[in-house]
Amino acid sequence: MSATGLPGTGSVQIDVIEFLADVLARSEEEGRVDDFYGRLCEAVTRMTSMRRAVIFRYDGARRQVRAAGGYGLDLDLFEDGFFTVDIAPIAGRALEQDNVIEASEHLEREIPLEYVRALGVTQIVCTPMVARGRWIGVILADRAGLGAPLDESERETLWVLGKTAALAATARIATRQHERELQLEQRIEMARNIHDGVIQRLFGLSLALAGDQPLDENIRTRAVTELQTALADLRIALVRPLGQPLPSSTVTLCDELERLTGAHPGLGITFDRAATDVPAQLEPLAQAVLVEGVRNAQRHARPSYLHVATSLDAGTFTMEMVNDGAREAAAAGTGMGLRVAAFAALQAGGLLEFGRIPENRWRVRLIAPEQPR
C-alpha cells in the first residue's frame, strides 16, 4: 500500500507521467502553452471516466482562488466566482487528507449551489493537487452520471494525476519566479547603464550650459553632440532588456499559416498564398506575431473568421490580422504574448499595434522595415 492508502502498482504512475509529458509537449508544439491548466484537465478526462474537469488554484496576482483551466465546460461560469475551502468543503477535505474525495448526495453542501445548478452535476470527484505538503489547488470533475463509486484503480489514477499536476504547476511557478528575478536584474542593469552613461553625460552638459557667458560656436556644437550621444545611449539602454532575440525559423510564414489553418479549422483562417512573401530577416518576427495573434483570437474571442494579409511596399513590411467575435473585455484580457511580440517588433525597428476595431472585430498589425536595425 502507498502512503495514501492506495495500492502502489507503479505502472499507473509511469502511464500518467508519460501521458502528461506527451500532452504538455504537444501543447507547446501547437502554440497552446498558455492553456497549461486546460490541457491538464483534458488529460484527466482522457485517462479516467471523468467527462468534465476544472482546476482551481490560488492566483497570487489577484490574491484569490480562481478557475485556472478547464475542459468540457465554459470557464466564464467561474469568472466572477469567489472559491474557498469554506464554501467548497469537499475541496478542504481532499487537501487536508491528500486523497480523492467523491460525493453524490447533498452536493449543494459540497460546492456552491449555483455551480450545481448551472452544470447539472449529480456526482462530484475532487482530486487534490498537493506537493510536499503545499496546497497547489484541486481538480473538480464529474462522471457523466455514472453513479457507481470510483474503483481503487481509477482513484489511484486520479490521485497520481493530481500529484503530477501539482509538481508540474510547482515547476511552472519556480520558472516564473526565476524569470521575475532575471527581469529584476535587467532593470537594475538598465538603471546602472542609464546612470553611468546618460545621467552623467547630461549632468556635465548642464554644468557647461549653466554659466553666464554666451556660448561660442564650438561649445554649441559640442553640446549638440553630447545631447545626441545621450539620447542614443538612452535608446540603447531602453531597448536592450526588452527581450531575447527570436529564434531563427526553418519554415516560411506561408508554411506556418497552412499549419495553423489545419490545426485550428474552427477559427476560419484565410490568407492569400500568393502574397505571403516575407523578407528573410523578418520571418521569425512575423511568425511570432502570427502565432500570438491566433492564440489571442482563441482565448479572447469567438471568431468565425481570422483573415491574414501581408504587403511589402517601399521597403516596409506590413502584416495585418483581423478576426470577428471580439469580446468586450478583450483589451483587458490580452495576454503577455502580444506585448512581448511588441517588444520584439520594437527591437527590429518596427511597430506592433493591436486592439478592438468597429463591428466587434480585433486587429493585430505589424509594421517593420525590410532591413531590421
Order of alpha helices (4+ residues) and beta strands (2+ residues): alpha-alpha-beta-beta-alpha-beta-alpha-beta-beta-alpha-alpha-alpha-alpha-beta-alpha-beta-beta-alpha-alpha-beta-beta
